[in-house]
Amino acid sequence: MYFLVICRDAHGSGPLRRLHLQAHLDYVESIMQRIAVAGPVADNGSDEKGEYRASCFIYRADSAAEARQLLLEDPYYCAGIYASYTVEAFKAVAGTWVGGRNW
């Protein structure tokens, strides 16, 4: 199953994001087989300055609890970068990474 996880950054967490970037990237690399797609959400719709306001993950997991655990072990989460997050079941039905259409 897939789970969409949206993590909203805490106000002023940009310096923490930069400080913990390498640990976060190392963690993502270590669980890459569990990630369908992941990336930051740019502030004001542009990442020209490298400023972000959220993160988006689509995890492959057997349950919402398992997807949540993947997030809880992320160094960004552990550092307090995320003020809030949601975990939602996600059905991938169309797009290049799902091989076209599934309906």
Buried (B, 14 or more C-beta within 10 A) or exposed (E): BBBBBBBBBBEEBBEBBEBBBEBBEEBBEEBEEBBBEBEBBBBEEEEEEEBBBBBEBBBBBEEBEBBBEBBEEBBBBBBEBBEEBEBEEBEBEEEEEEEEEEE
